[in-house]
Amino acid sequence: MFNKSIVTVSARILLCCIPFSSASAATPAEQVPTIVEAAARKHVERWAESAGLSEPQFTINVVPGTRPLTACAGPVTAQGAETRLPSRMRFVAICAGNNGWRYEFIVRAQISARIAVVASDLTAGKVLADEDLLLERHDISSIVDSIADPQEAVGMSGKRSLRAGEVLRRAVLTAPTLVKRGQPVTIVARHEQVEVSMAGEALDSGARGDTVRVRNANGTIIRARVAGAGTVIPLSAPITTSSPLE
């Protein structure tokens, strides 16, 4: 029976292969799966940390290959060969030296965490708000693009209809177009406690944060950042109430 561990993680992680070796000079065959399990556990911990998962928990199972394991005269190093999907990873144990060997293991990690889910059925294109999202614990072993913080999805919209209880994935979200070419827009400039607005016309389409060209009421074309539906903020220096928006 190979190693199975249950771990609660409170860290952030990089998707990388972590070498792990035995501490002793010689490595018995029965110790090799333990070395592989330790390397896989370290990788999953760092993956969970990088993804910013909330209260992640996981189990790891090391599956042996078909060849019989033999002892190694020296230390054994384990490193990831394919780690993109936690539910099925490949790790390689390496015994260095003239009589060394390489042995491949399948490693299966089962991971759960509190992640963003859809609170109610939503139509495609609907801009997500706080009330559209919940934070629930789910198995994400086969999901690589879950969203740990619901606020990251607020303001985005679904490329397709979303079902209540569905785990929210980055692949199904897109930034909605808030300003359309030819659409009237409000140009808002702020400086300290002063706010000035002016009507304009969008010359480009854009999502929140995009830079678009806008023709203001004076006929001047400016560059502005999309701040909301039909609202842009000029990228030029702040203006005063006595200055034209240019």
Backbone bond lengths (Angstrom), bond angles and torsions (degrees), N, CA, C in turn:
res aa  C-N    CA-C-N  psi(-1)  N-CA   C-N-CA  omega(-1)  CA-C   N-CA-C  phi
1 M - - - 1.468 - - 1.514 107.98 -
2 F 1.317 116.37 128.92 1.457 120.25 -178.86 1.520 110.09 -93.81
3 N 1.316 114.68 173.36 1.455 120.90 -168.74 1.517 112.93 -69.55
4 K 1.327 114.31 141.73 1.455 121.71 172.50 1.516 106.43 -136.62
5 S 1.330 117.31 124.68 1.458 119.76 -177.26 1.507 109.99 -127.93
6 I 1.342 116.75 146.57 1.453 122.59 175.28 1.513 106.95 -114.11
7 V 1.330 116.07 125.21 1.450 120.46 -172.67 1.521 109.13 -134.23
8 T 1.337 117.87 139.42 1.453 122.52 168.95 1.508 107.22 -103.38
9 V 1.352 116.08 128.64 1.454 120.96 -173.58 1.512 109.38 -110.75
10 S 1.337 117.48 141.08 1.450 121.38 174.44 1.520 109.34 -131.58
11 A 1.322 116.37 37.09 1.462 120.67 -177.41 1.524 112.14 -122.56
12 R 1.432 120.81 171.13 1.476 126.23 172.38 1.518 110.87 -111.47
13 I 1.504 124.75 151.43 1.499 123.29 -163.68 1.507 117.81 -144.52
14 L 1.309 115.25 155.32 1.459 122.43 175.19 1.511 108.60 -103.65
15 L 1.341 116.85 142.73 1.466 120.81 177.30 1.513 107.99 -80.70
16 C 1.332 115.98 92.43 1.456 119.18 -178.65 1.517 109.17 -145.23
17 C 1.298 115.07 167.16 1.465 119.95 179.65 1.518 108.69 -94.71
18 I 1.336 118.18 123.29 1.457 123.03 -175.15 1.515 109.91 -104.01
19 P 1.328 118.23 110.97 1.465 118.90 176.11 1.521 110.36 -64.26
20 F 1.301 116.71 143.46 1.468 121.10 177.95 1.513 107.10 -144.47
21 S 1.313 117.17 131.09 1.459 119.78 -175.68 1.516 110.63 -129.62
22 S 1.321 115.23 159.56 1.454 120.82 177.47 1.519 110.03 -73.64
23 A 1.329 116.24 152.00 1.456 120.10 -176.40 1.521 112.09 -83.05
24 S 1.319 118.20 -28.96 1.455 120.89 -176.16 1.517 111.25 -82.18
25 A 1.340 116.82 164.58 1.460 121.87 -179.74 1.519 110.97 -67.98
26 A 1.327 117.56 -44.10 1.463 121.89 178.68 1.531 109.22 -107.75
27 T 1.335 116.20 150.50 1.470 120.82 -176.70 1.523 110.17 -125.64
28 P 1.335 118.30 112.82 1.470 120.73 176.06 1.524 110.03 -64.56
29 A 1.318 116.62 152.61 1.465 121.46 -178.49 1.522 111.99 -58.27
30 E 1.334 116.68 -38.75 1.456 119.60 -175.71 1.531 112.81 -70.61
31 Q 1.345 116.92 -13.05 1.457 120.18 -179.61 1.526 112.17 -87.52
32 V 1.326 117.23 -17.12 1.465 120.98 -174.85 1.532 112.39 -60.47
33 P 1.355 119.86 -47.43 1.469 118.44 178.82 1.532 113.18 -58.99
34 T 1.336 116.38 -32.15 1.460 119.64 178.00 1.520 111.12 -65.55
35 I 1.320 116.61 -38.83 1.465 121.32 177.67 1.528 110.51 -65.29
36 V 1.334 116.29 -41.71 1.462 120.70 178.00 1.524 110.54 -64.33
37 E 1.330 116.95 -43.35 1.466 121.29 179.56 1.525 110.82 -60.40
38 A 1.346 116.96 -40.73 1.465 120.72 -179.80 1.524 110.86 -64.89
39 A 1.332 117.33 -41.17 1.469 120.97 178.78 1.522 110.45 -65.77
40 A 1.334 117.35 -41.98 1.464 120.84 179.43 1.521 111.05 -66.23
41 R 1.323 117.29 -40.71 1.459 121.01 178.56 1.519 110.84 -61.18
42 K 1.340 116.43 -42.99 1.460 120.24 179.32 1.527 110.51 -63.21
43 H 1.321 116.92 -41.04 1.456 120.57 178.96 1.527 111.47 -62.46
44 V 1.332 116.98 -46.16 1.464 120.59 -178.31 1.525 110.85 -65.42
45 E 1.322 117.80 -38.14 1.465 121.23 176.93 1.526 110.33 -58.91
46 R 1.313 116.24 -45.12 1.465 119.69 -178.59 1.527 111.16 -72.24
47 W 1.311 117.12 -34.12 1.464 120.16 175.40 1.528 110.21 -62.81
48 A 1.320 117.38 -44.67 1.461 121.64 179.11 1.523 110.93 -63.00
49 E 1.315 116.57 -38.22 1.463 120.68 179.16 1.521 110.50 -66.46
50 S 1.316 117.75 -45.11 1.462 122.22 -179.87 1.521 111.69 -62.88
51 A 1.321 116.77 -36.74 1.460 121.21 -179.79 1.525 112.29 -77.82
52 G 1.340 117.36 -8.90 1.455 121.05 -179.92 1.519 113.38 66.66
53 L 1.332 117.18 31.59 1.454 120.94 -175.95 1.528 111.40 -65.23
54 S 1.323 114.96 142.64 1.458 121.32 179.02 1.523 109.81 -93.05
55 E 1.319 116.98 121.70 1.466 124.64 178.50 1.527 112.19 50.45
56 P 1.324 118.55 52.52 1.471 119.66 -179.80 1.522 112.10 -70.16
57 Q 1.331 115.30 145.55 1.456 123.04 173.56 1.515 107.61 -135.22
58 F 1.330 116.78 145.80 1.457 117.49 179.69 1.520 112.11 -152.89
59 T 1.327 114.57 157.10 1.451 122.18 170.33 1.519 107.72 -121.43
60 I 1.336 116.07 151.17 1.459 120.93 -179.35 1.522 109.22 -128.40
61 N 1.334 115.81 131.56 1.462 121.96 176.52 1.524 109.09 -121.95
62 V 1.324 116.44 126.34 1.460 122.22 177.63 1.524 108.49 -97.43
63 V 1.327 116.23 121.81 1.464 121.85 -178.63 1.526 108.76 -103.50
64 P 1.330 119.59 124.03 1.466 121.26 -177.44 1.522 111.97 -71.84
65 G 1.321 114.92 157.74 1.453 121.04 173.71 1.521 110.72 -81.12
66 T 1.321 116.16 -170.91 1.472 120.62 -176.95 1.526 112.42 -86.50
67 R 1.330 118.12 -25.46 1.467 119.94 -179.25 1.522 110.67 -78.61
68 P 1.326 118.05 145.11 1.465 119.93 176.46 1.521 110.41 -69.54
69 L 1.318 115.86 141.98 1.466 121.49 178.47 1.523 110.20 -78.55
70 T 1.328 116.04 143.65 1.464 121.50 174.36 1.517 109.18 -124.89
71 A 1.321 115.52 158.63 1.459 120.04 179.00 1.522 110.34 -67.35
72 C 1.324 115.34 157.95 1.465 121.41 176.62 1.521 108.84 -116.12
73 A 1.330 116.77 135.34 1.460 120.66 -178.65 1.522 112.36 -68.83
74 G 1.322 116.54 -18.58 1.460 121.13 -179.51 1.519 110.79 -127.46
75 P 1.326 117.43 -162.88 1.464 120.91 178.38 1.531 111.34 -71.67
76 V 1.320 115.78 154.61 1.461 122.48 177.15 1.527 108.91 -112.98
77 T 1.325 115.70 133.43 1.462 122.06 177.53 1.520 109.62 -109.24
78 A 1.327 116.78 138.30 1.468 121.69 177.48 1.519 109.38 -119.33
79 Q 1.325 115.81 135.28 1.459 119.44 178.53 1.524 110.10 -145.81
80 G 1.341 115.37 154.33 1.451 120.57 -178.37 1.519 111.73 -74.70
81 A 1.324 116.26 136.71 1.458 121.42 175.26 1.525 110.61 -105.59
82 E 1.323 117.46 -32.26 1.468 123.22 176.46 1.518 107.40 -148.69
83 T 1.334 116.25 111.21 1.465 119.77 -172.58 1.531 112.73 -129.95
84 R 1.330 118.08 15.82 1.464 120.10 -175.69 1.524 111.75 -63.80
85 L 1.331 116.84 -43.08 1.459 121.27 -177.54 1.528 109.13 -110.24
86 P 1.342 118.59 113.53 1.470 120.88 -176.26 1.523 113.89 -57.54
87 S 1.326 118.69 -30.74 1.457 120.56 -176.19 1.523 112.53 -68.69
88 R 1.336 117.27 -18.87 1.472 119.90 176.12 1.533 108.43 -150.05
89 M 1.323 115.32 99.42 1.457 121.41 178.72 1.523 109.96 -115.12
90 R 1.309 116.17 157.23 1.468 121.62 174.08 1.522 108.73 -116.52
91 F 1.320 116.13 128.02 1.462 122.26 174.87 1.521 108.68 -121.80
92 V 1.316 116.08 146.81 1.459 121.99 -179.72 1.522 109.21 -117.36
93 A 1.330 115.95 126.36 1.466 121.64 172.88 1.526 107.85 -94.58
94 I 1.342 116.29 132.47 1.463 121.12 -174.65 1.528 110.14 -123.00
95 C 1.320 114.98 124.29 1.467 121.51 172.44 1.522 106.65 -103.96
96 A 1.326 117.07 113.59 1.468 121.10 -176.86 1.526 110.44 -80.75
97 G 1.322 115.70 168.76 1.464 120.49 177.48 1.514 112.01 109.48
98 N 1.361 115.55 174.76 1.465 120.92 -177.43 1.529 112.70 -62.02
99 N 1.321 116.53 -36.64 1.470 120.61 179.57 1.524 111.16 -103.95
100 G 1.318 115.14 29.02 1.460 120.14 -176.51 1.520 112.74 -74.18
101 W 1.315 115.38 176.82 1.450 121.00 -179.34 1.526 109.78 -154.50
102 R 1.325 115.41 165.97 1.465 123.68 172.72 1.528 107.73 -124.71
103 Y 1.317 116.16 134.53 1.462 120.63 -176.83 1.522 108.31 -134.03
104 E 1.324 116.47 127.88 1.469 120.94 -176.05 1.522 111.63 -98.95
105 F 1.325 115.08 137.85 1.468 122.48 177.47 1.527 109.60 -123.04
106 I 1.319 115.64 143.78 1.457 120.74 165.68 1.525 107.05 -90.92
107 V 1.326 116.37 131.57 1.464 121.23 179.49 1.526 107.94 -121.86
108 R 1.318 116.20 126.48 1.461 121.86 -179.85 1.523 109.37 -112.77
109 A 1.328 115.48 121.60 1.469 120.88 176.84 1.522 108.88 -109.02
110 Q 1.319 116.70 132.27 1.461 121.80 172.95 1.515 107.46 -107.10
111 I 1.323 115.95 117.14 1.466 121.22 -171.88 1.527 109.48 -121.17
112 S 1.318 115.77 134.71 1.461 120.89 171.83 1.521 108.29 -129.29
113 A 1.345 115.52 152.82 1.460 121.18 179.15 1.522 108.45 -161.94
114 R 1.331 115.42 165.70 1.466 120.66 174.48 1.530 107.73 -83.62
115 I 1.320 115.98 115.31 1.465 120.82 -175.17 1.531 109.83 -133.40
116 A 1.338 114.99 169.50 1.462 121.12 -178.56 1.519 110.99 -73.44
117 V 1.339 116.24 132.22 1.462 122.61 174.57 1.530 108.00 -130.08
118 V 1.322 115.68 161.66 1.464 121.54 -178.37 1.532 109.25 -80.73
119 A 1.337 116.95 129.97 1.463 121.31 -175.48 1.520 112.41 -79.34
120 S 1.332 118.21 -31.41 1.469 121.50 -178.88 1.524 108.95 -152.34
121 D 1.322 116.39 165.33 1.461 119.64 179.60 1.527 110.31 -60.41
122 L 1.349 115.68 133.91 1.468 121.14 -178.79 1.518 109.71 -128.77
123 T 1.316 116.24 140.88 1.459 120.55 177.46 1.522 109.98 -79.27
124 A 1.313 116.59 156.12 1.469 121.38 177.97 1.519 109.65 -59.79
125 G 1.346 115.72 136.83 1.453 120.79 178.09 1.509 114.69 89.31
126 K 1.330 118.12 -9.88 1.457 120.89 -179.34 1.529 109.51 -68.62
127 V 1.332 116.79 126.88 1.460 121.21 -179.84 1.521 109.10 -72.79
128 L 1.333 116.58 126.32 1.462 121.00 -175.17 1.525 111.66 -75.13
129 A 1.338 114.90 137.63 1.460 122.45 175.48 1.521 109.00 -119.75
130 D 1.312 116.97 173.70 1.468 121.47 -178.45 1.525 111.74 -54.32
131 E 1.331 116.81 -42.39 1.460 120.31 -175.08 1.531 113.26 -72.18
132 D 1.331 117.31 -9.68 1.462 120.62 179.77 1.532 112.68 -86.43
133 L 1.334 117.18 -5.41 1.464 120.80 -172.15 1.520 111.84 -127.33
134 L 1.327 114.85 147.53 1.457 122.16 174.94 1.526 108.63 -128.81
135 L 1.332 116.57 163.28 1.459 122.42 175.20 1.521 107.47 -114.63
136 E 1.354 116.95 112.64 1.460 122.10 -177.51 1.525 110.52 -134.58
137 R 1.345 115.10 156.65 1.464 119.53 176.44 1.519 110.22 -82.21
138 H 1.354 115.88 130.44 1.457 121.49 179.22 1.521 109.49 -144.12
139 D 1.324 115.28 157.80 1.465 121.64 172.67 1.526 107.90 -76.85
140 I 1.331 117.07 122.16 1.468 120.71 -179.16 1.534 110.31 -121.40
141 S 1.324 116.62 26.01 1.468 120.56 -177.57 1.521 112.35 -58.17
142 S 1.329 116.66 -32.09 1.464 120.46 -177.85 1.521 112.14 -108.83
143 I 1.331 116.66 16.53 1.461 121.58 179.22 1.520 109.08 -120.50
144 V 1.325 116.55 122.15 1.467 119.67 -177.29 1.523 112.69 -104.48
145 D 1.340 117.76 -4.04 1.469 119.98 -176.62 1.524 112.13 -129.05
146 S 1.330 117.05 35.52 1.462 120.19 175.07 1.526 108.98 -68.64
147 I 1.328 116.05 166.08 1.465 121.66 -176.78 1.521 108.54 -117.68
148 A 1.329 116.48 117.22 1.459 120.88 -176.18 1.529 112.15 -78.28
149 D 1.326 117.59 -36.03 1.457 122.38 -177.46 1.523 109.28 -110.68
150 P 1.338 118.95 113.33 1.463 120.75 -178.95 1.528 113.05 -55.80
151 Q 1.339 117.66 -28.48 1.462 119.81 -178.77 1.535 111.89 -63.34
152 E 1.333 116.85 -22.43 1.458 119.23 177.83 1.525 111.59 -68.28
153 A 1.335 116.81 -21.31 1.467 120.97 -178.21 1.528 112.52 -98.13
154 V 1.327 117.28 -16.87 1.463 119.99 179.91 1.527 109.22 -63.00
155 G 1.326 116.12 131.56 1.462 120.92 -177.51 1.512 113.47 94.23
156 M 1.354 116.93 -13.00 1.455 121.31 175.13 1.529 108.52 -88.44
157 S 1.319 116.71 171.39 1.461 120.09 176.54 1.515 109.60 -136.02
158 G 1.333 116.27 157.30 1.453 120.97 -178.60 1.518 111.99 -80.84
159 K 1.334 116.00 137.78 1.463 120.40 175.12 1.526 110.57 -71.22
160 R 1.323 115.76 -19.13 1.467 122.54 178.88 1.516 107.92 -142.81
161 S 1.324 116.28 176.16 1.463 120.08 176.51 1.530 109.52 -64.59
162 L 1.324 116.26 143.57 1.461 122.03 -179.93 1.525 108.80 -115.92
163 R 1.327 116.57 139.65 1.460 122.15 -177.17 1.531 111.31 -98.73
164 A 1.304 115.89 147.96 1.464 120.87 176.40 1.518 109.89 -58.36
165 G 1.331 117.48 133.05 1.454 122.11 179.74 1.517 113.72 87.09
166 E 1.329 117.95 -6.42 1.463 121.12 -178.65 1.532 110.88 -71.12
167 V 1.333 116.05 135.77 1.463 120.33 174.88 1.526 108.23 -67.48
168 L 1.316 116.18 126.99 1.458 120.73 -177.29 1.527 109.86 -79.08
169 R 1.333 115.78 129.54 1.466 121.28 -179.58 1.520 109.50 -121.52
170 R 1.323 115.43 145.60 1.469 120.04 -179.69 1.525 111.60 -60.78
171 A 1.321 116.77 -31.78 1.459 120.62 -176.10 1.524 112.94 -64.83
172 V 1.346 118.01 -23.15 1.466 119.83 -177.61 1.523 112.09 -96.96
173 L 1.329 117.79 2.90 1.460 121.47 -177.42 1.520 111.70 -109.13
174 T 1.311 114.82 152.63 1.458 120.71 175.82 1.520 108.31 -147.60
175 A 1.316 116.01 155.12 1.465 119.80 176.69 1.528 107.90 -77.88
176 P 1.338 119.07 122.60 1.462 120.72 -177.14 1.525 111.69 -70.59
177 T 1.320 116.47 151.82 1.462 121.77 175.58 1.522 108.08 -77.33
178 L 1.329 117.22 115.17 1.460 122.02 -177.62 1.518 112.23 -100.04
179 V 1.324 116.00 -19.52 1.466 121.30 177.20 1.514 107.70 -130.74
180 K 1.339 116.93 129.02 1.462 121.43 -179.85 1.519 110.64 -112.55
181 R 1.323 114.72 145.39 1.464 120.30 179.06 1.529 110.74 -55.81
182 G 1.323 115.73 132.47 1.452 121.76 -179.59 1.509 114.07 85.37
183 Q 1.327 117.44 -4.42 1.461 122.12 -178.06 1.525 110.79 -83.05
184 P 1.342 118.12 140.85 1.466 119.92 171.78 1.529 109.75 -65.09
185 V 1.316 116.65 138.89 1.460 121.25 179.08 1.516 109.48 -132.81
186 T 1.317 114.49 161.43 1.462 120.95 173.17 1.515 108.41 -104.30
187 I 1.323 116.27 123.05 1.469 121.44 178.01 1.521 107.00 -94.61
188 V 1.320 116.20 119.93 1.461 121.48 -176.72 1.522 109.25 -118.13
189 A 1.334 116.32 123.78 1.465 121.39 176.98 1.520 108.49 -119.62
190 R 1.329 115.38 137.00 1.464 120.17 -178.99 1.521 109.67 -127.29
191 H 1.320 114.92 140.89 1.467 120.63 173.62 1.510 107.79 -145.69
192 E 1.335 114.86 113.20 1.467 121.23 -175.43 1.523 108.71 55.06
193 Q 1.336 119.65 -117.67 1.459 121.85 -177.33 1.524 112.42 -96.79
194 V 1.322 116.61 6.45 1.460 120.71 -176.50 1.524 110.01 -102.29
195 E 1.320 116.70 131.69 1.453 121.72 175.54 1.522 109.07 -129.10
196 V 1.340 115.56 130.05 1.456 121.33 179.58 1.515 108.41 -126.05
197 S 1.320 117.07 136.70 1.459 120.28 178.00 1.518 110.34 -125.39
198 M 1.312 115.56 154.57 1.457 122.28 -178.64 1.517 108.29 -151.72
199 A 1.320 116.33 147.30 1.455 120.67 177.59 1.520 109.64 -76.06
200 G 1.322 116.39 150.93 1.457 121.42 177.91 1.513 110.69 -155.91
201 E 1.316 116.05 -179.61 1.464 122.10 178.21 1.523 109.07 -129.04
202 A 1.326 116.25 128.41 1.466 120.43 179.36 1.519 109.98 -73.45
203 L 1.320 116.10 133.22 1.466 121.78 176.88 1.524 111.26 -101.80
204 D 1.342 116.06 -6.29 1.464 122.45 177.09 1.526 108.25 -138.64
205 S 1.320 115.79 161.38 1.467 121.47 171.53 1.522 108.58 -96.81
206 G 1.339 117.44 150.75 1.457 119.06 179.64 1.511 113.08 -164.93
207 A 1.335 114.88 155.29 1.453 122.36 174.23 1.516 109.01 -93.65
208 R 1.334 115.93 175.91 1.459 120.24 -179.63 1.536 110.19 -56.49
209 G 1.335 115.91 130.37 1.457 121.56 179.25 1.521 114.57 90.59
210 D 1.341 117.21 -14.36 1.468 119.99 178.79 1.525 110.27 -71.77
211 T 1.322 115.55 153.23 1.464 121.48 174.75 1.527 108.64 -98.42
212 V 1.330 116.27 127.75 1.464 121.59 -178.58 1.527 109.38 -130.10
213 R 1.342 115.16 161.83 1.470 120.74 173.67 1.524 108.51 -90.74
214 V 1.331 115.21 138.48 1.460 121.19 -179.05 1.526 108.62 -135.07
215 R 1.335 116.38 136.90 1.471 120.83 172.98 1.521 107.59 -96.65
216 N 1.336 116.88 119.53 1.462 119.53 -177.78 1.522 110.95 -83.53
217 A 1.342 115.46 179.99 1.465 120.54 -175.03 1.520 112.64 -64.77
218 N 1.315 117.25 -20.08 1.464 121.34 177.76 1.514 112.16 -85.75
219 G 1.349 116.82 -3.02 1.458 120.42 -178.72 1.513 113.81 88.82
220 T 1.330 117.07 0.55 1.465 121.26 -180.00 1.531 110.07 -83.89
221 I 1.322 115.82 135.93 1.472 120.33 177.40 1.522 108.75 -90.61
222 I 1.311 116.11 124.38 1.466 121.85 179.78 1.523 109.05 -122.58
223 R 1.318 114.95 166.37 1.461 121.53 173.41 1.526 107.33 -103.68
224 A 1.339 115.32 133.97 1.458 119.45 -175.69 1.524 110.19 -141.83
225 R 1.321 114.67 158.02 1.467 121.38 179.23 1.520 108.90 -101.30
226 V 1.337 116.47 134.49 1.462 121.44 179.16 1.526 109.13 -71.19
227 A 1.336 116.42 122.20 1.462 121.39 -177.26 1.518 112.44 -108.05
228 G 1.309 117.33 -22.32 1.453 121.03 -178.60 1.511 109.32 -173.99
229 A 1.325 115.86 -171.38 1.459 119.69 -179.64 1.528 109.99 -65.93
230 G 1.352 116.67 112.94 1.456 121.63 178.54 1.514 114.43 70.14
231 T 1.327 117.34 16.99 1.473 121.38 -178.10 1.520 110.57 -128.02
232 V 1.341 116.19 133.47 1.458 121.07 178.62 1.519 109.88 -132.68
233 I 1.338 114.77 156.96 1.465 121.66 177.60 1.522 108.18 -120.29
234 P 1.343 118.70 124.54 1.465 120.09 -177.93 1.523 111.68 -63.17
235 L 1.338 116.19 145.08 1.462 121.01 178.97 1.513 112.02 -86.20
236 S 1.340 117.88 -10.05 1.454 120.99 179.74 1.516 109.91 -75.35
237 A 1.337 116.94 178.51 1.458 121.72 -178.05 1.520 110.57 -60.04
238 P 1.347 118.07 148.68 1.460 120.69 178.87 1.518 111.34 -56.97
239 I 1.334 116.78 151.69 1.458 121.14 -177.93 1.522 110.09 -110.42
240 T 1.301 118.10 170.03 1.465 124.41 171.66 1.507 108.31 -112.01
241 T 1.320 116.07 173.86 1.452 120.08 -177.46 1.527 112.19 -66.16
242 S 1.324 117.12 -18.75 1.458 120.26 -178.57 1.533 111.47 -97.04
243 S 1.339 117.45 1.43 1.445 120.54 -176.77 1.525 110.11 -106.55
244 P 1.340 118.84 144.00 1.458 120.09 174.45 1.513 110.04 -74.41
245 L 1.337 117.14 152.29 1.456 120.89 176.17 1.502 109.04 -77.86
246 E 1.324 116.91 107.39 1.453 121.88 -179.88 1.506 109.64 -137.16
